[in-house]
Amino acid sequence: IEKEVEVTFGEMNWKAALIALAIMVVATVISLWVRRKIK
């Protein structure tokens, strides 16, 4: 049971990390696009 909980927790962390990375990439692209458009 403990091993299953660890695996599930690991998968949740992986998904959360992937989502956080995607948000960071999108935010960076938007910020760069806005800066270029303003200039």
C-alpha positions in Angstrom: 0.0 0.0 0.0 2.8 2.4 0.9 4.5 1.8 -2.5 1.3 2.5 -4.4 0.8 5.8 -2.5 4.4 6.8 -3.3 3.9 6.1 -7.0 0.6 8.1 -7.1 2.3 11.0 -5.3 5.2 10.8 -7.8 2.8 10.9 -10.7 1.0 13.9 -9.2 4.3 15.7 -8.8 5.3 14.9 -12.4 2.0 16.3 -13.7 2.2 19.4 -11.5 5.8 20.0 -12.6 4.8 19.6 -16.3 1.9 22.0 -15.9 4.1 24.5 -14.1 6.8 24.3 -16.8 4.1 24.8 -19.5 2.8 27.9 -17.7 6.3 29.3 -17.3 7.0 28.8 -21.0 3.7 30.4 -22.1 4.2 33.3 -19.7 7.7 33.9 -21.1 6.5 33.8 -24.7 3.6 36.2 -24.0 5.9 38.6 -22.1 8.5 38.6 -24.9 5.7 39.0 -27.5 4.2 42.0 -25.6 7.6 43.6 -25.2 8.3 43.3 -28.9 4.9 44.6 -29.8 5.3 47.6 -27.5 8.7 48.5 -29.0 
